Amino acid sequence: MAHSDDPFGLAVIVPVWNDPEGLARLLPQLLALPDITQIIVADDASDPPCTAEHIGLPEDMAADPRLIWLCSDGRRGAGHARNLGMEQVTAPHVLFFDSDDALLPGLAALIADLARPDTPAFDFCLFRHVDSRRRAAGAPGPLASDQFHWDWIGAPAAPTPLSPEQAARICRISAYPWNKIYRTGFLREAGIRCTEIMVHNDLELHWTGFLRARHILASSRLCCEHFVHPAGQRLTNRSGTERLQVFPALEAVHADIAASATTAATFADAALEFYLNLFRWIDGTLEPELRAPFHDKAQSFLRQQMTLPVVTLAATRDPGLGRRLNDFLARPAP
C-alpha cells in the first residue's frame, strides 16, 4: 500500500497545565517544521491560562495561523486535553506531545521519510526517544527495559512495517502518548481516545492502538527527549489515590484483548508482562498506606481479567512469566 499524492500534513496536540516555560521552548521548535500544519495547544485549565501573551511568544509566531488555542472548562487531566485537541484536527496525521519535553532532529528526518510516496501506508509509526536520565548517564536513548524490546525487533532508522510478532513484542514498552505518529483517520475509525482520568490516561491510547491497528511502522530514530524530574510536578510524580484510577483504563484495554481470539492469542503474554511490570512500578510510587489496597485491587484485576485460556497460553509461551504471575497472586499485601 503506497501513499497518495496528497501532502503529508501533521497536527501536533500539546496538552499543558501551568507550564508556560515549556510551551515557550516547544512552540518555536514546532513552528520551524514545515510539514506541521496544525499546532493545537489544549490548556487543562492552567492558572493563569497559557496564552501566547502569557508565555511571551514573539508576535510573528503568535500570529501563525497553524496555532490553535483551546482551554478546558476545568482541570480534567491530560487525557481530556488530548481528546479536546483531537476534535480540532484536520490534518491527515497527528502527534501528541508534552509541553515539558523537547523535539530532536530525528523527528524532522522521520517526517520526511513518512512523507515519501514509497513509504508503506500506516495506522501509526512508533519511534524511539531519549530519556533524560540516560542522557545524563552518557548513553542517550530509552531506558534499558524499553531498549531491550527495540533490540528484539531490530527496527532500522527508515520506517519499516512490523510483523504481528514484532508488534506483540514492542507494545511492552512504556505506554507513552508522544512516541507515535498516528494516521488521523485510524484513530477516528477505530474509536481510539485517551482515558479521561488524571493519571495513566495514556495506557488505553497506547494499547488500543496496537490492538486495533493493521499497519504499524517502526523507526529507531531518536525523535524527542523525555525529561524526568524526580521532584517535579508531573502527574507521573503523584503517589496518592489517583494511582488507583489505573484499573478502569486497564479494564478497557483487556476488554479489547478478550474480544477476539486472534488478538488474545497475539497479545496475551505481552499484556500480562506489561501488567505485572506496571503494578510493580506503581507499588514503588505509592504512599505506604495505599500499598495494601492497591495490591488487593491488582490481584483482583488479574484474577477477573486473566481467564484460564489466556493465562495458559501466556505461561506456555513464557514459563517464567507464568511463575511471576503465580508469585504475584500468592503474595500477601504489604
C-alpha positions, 0 to 999 in steps of 0.5 A: 500500500503506497501513499497518495499524492496528497501532502503529508500534513501533521497536527501536533496536540500539546496538552499543558497545565501551568507550564508556560516555560515549556510551551515557550521552548516547544512552540518555536521548535514546532513552528520551524517544521514545515510539514506541521500544519496544525499546532493545537495547544489544549490548556487543562485549565492552567492558572493563569491560562497559557496564552501566547501573551502569557508565555511571551511568544514573539508576535510573528509566531503568535500570529501563525495561523497553524496555532490553535488555542483551546482551554478546558472548562476545568482541570480534567487531566491530560487525557481530556486535553488530548481528546479536546485537541483531537476534535480540532484536527484536520490534518491527515496525521497527528502527534501528541506531545508534552509541553515539558519535553523537547523535539530532536532532529530525528523527528524532522528526518522521520517526517520526511521519510513518512512523507515519501510516496514509497513509504508503506501506508500506516495506522501509526509509526512508533519511534524511539526517544531519549530519556533524560536520565540516560542522557545524563548517564552518557548513553542517550536513548530509552531506558534499558527495559524499553531498549531491550524490546527495540533490540528484539525487533531490530527496527532500522532508522527508515520506517519499516512495517512490523510483523504481528510478532514484532508488534506483540513484542514492542507494545511492552514498552512504556505506554507513552502518548508522544512516541507515535505518529498516528494516521488521523483517520485510524484513530477516528475509525477505530474509536481510539481516545485517551482515558479521561482520568488524571493519571495513566490516561495514556495506557488505553491510547497506547494499547488500543492502538496496537490492538486495533491497528493493521499497519504499524511502522517502526523507526529507531530514530531518536525523535524527542527527549523525555525529561524526568524530574524526580521532584517535579510536578508531573502527574507521573510524580503523584503517589496518592489515590489517583494511582488507583484510577489505573484499573478502569483504563486497564479494564478497557484495554483487556476488554479489547484483548478478550474480544477476539481470539486472534488478538488474545492469542497475539497479545496475551503474554505481552499484556500480562508482562506489561501488567505485572511490570506496571503494578510493580512500578506503581507499588514503588510510587505509592504512599505506604498506606495505599500499598495494601489496597492497591495490591488487593485491587491488582490481584483482583484485576488479574484474577477477573481479567486473566481467564484460564485460556489466556493465562495458559497460553501466556505461561506456555509461551513464557514459563517464567512469566507464568511463575511471576504471575503465580508469585504475584497472586500468592503474595500477601499485601504489604 
